[in-house]
Amino acid sequence: MLTDNDLHLITERLCQPNFIPISKELDKKLGTVWIASGLAKISAFYGSFLMEKYAQRFSRFSTPLSYVQLPTPQCTPILISLRGKHPDSISVINHFLDKNRVDAIFLTADAMGGVASIMKDNKRANNIICTELPSRDKRTVNFNSIFILNSLIHHFVASSLDRRESLNIDVKKLKKIFEKSQTIASDLVSEILNIKDWSTKQFIILSNGIPSEIGITWQSIMSEAGLFTPVCSDLKDYTHGDHSAAVRTRENIYIVISHPKTRLISDIFCERFSLLFPVLYVNLDDSGVYGFWQNLFLAMNCASLLTASLGYTNQRLPKHPTVHNWRGWGDI
């Protein structure tokens, strides 16, 4: 479970003013494209979500592989990586240089990492936005990395707004959803553990959109933890074909994540599907920033509790030696 130390780190990074001047350059382009892989996808989706909801400007997420093939030259590219050492991040920065993307921005926690070094060597140091690298997090997932990258992105987007105060975070409200998420997670995990053979089931996360900032958070954290790889779908677009397959296999566990704007649809789905399947229902308090963080806390707490239920409290699940030693998936 997340602790008071986590809350302290989040409030320290997220709630203190931090103006980032270069973000004003975002006004010069049609929109933004946020590029990331692994756990950094959560932060990239957060950035895209904030830009669309609060700046009301076009924004999208892209993996490195997708971006290099479909770069969207009209949009400012923003690469996100904790250390900037992954080969895919290196490939993306080299793509920026090949295409002379002088507007490309890099958000990181390592000013000496591979991507940052390449940018400095090519006189692009001003486009590196760096935050302080957190202490090594050896828990189920590197939660600290998500906290600090999300906080950096929050300030980056807020700095681009004419009214930056619209993204100010209320510490008391943040603490309230932090504590509430612990209670919800405990109840949710208790329900999961009561499902026979839960660890071999297919989890379906239903929320608003494909992909969505809600679903990608669960997918990234649960996959990284080695617990399960959930399928994320739009609640309203879960079709009759999906229904038929679910009835035939009887292998699904549904987690419906609702907020005030999707509550009615969620209620209808749960009322019907719970007649046939395990359906777990989560109500977020908000569809904005606080809802995002509440969902993040919830997914993290659930991952911690599920890992502990398998006998690995505050540890990572053992890695398969063959799979873990696979390297070199090819260049982008």
Number of C-alpha atoms within 10 A of each C-alpha: 20 19 11 11 8 15 17 12 16 21 18 14 21 22 18 13 15 15 14 16 10 15 18 15 11 18 14 11 14 14 21 24 26 26 27 26 20 12 22 22 24 25 28 29 26 27 28 24 23 21 22 15 14 17 18 12 17 16 21 19 24 21 19 23 18 12 19 15 9 10 18 15 14 12 20 24 27 20 26 25 27 23 19 24 15 14 16 20 25 19 17 22 23 16 16 19 16 9 11 10 15 13 16 19 24 24 24 28 23 22 21 15 16 17 27 27 17 17 21 15 10 10 11 18 16 11 19 22 21 17 17 13 16 17 9 10 13 12 19 27 24 19 20 19 23 20 21 24 29 23 23 25 23 24 23 21 23 26 21 20 19 10 12 15 11 10 17 16 17 11 14 10 10 19 17 11 20 23 17 14 24 21 13 16 23 17 13 18 18 14 14 20 13 9 12 9 10 16 14 11 16 17 19 19 23 27 24 23 15 15 14 19 24 28 26 21 25 25 23 21 27 23 17 19 22 16 17 20 18 24 15 22 19 17 20 14 13 12 10 9 9 11 11 11 12 16 13 9 8 14 16 19 20 20 21 23 21 26 18 13 11 16 15 11 12 23 13 10 18 18 10 11 13 12 9 10 16 18 21 18 17 18 17 21 15 16 15 14 19 18 19 19 21 25 27 23 23 29 22 25 23 27 27 25 21 24 22 17 12 11 11 16 16 18 16 18 19 9 10 8 8 7 8 9 9 8 7 7 8 7 9 16
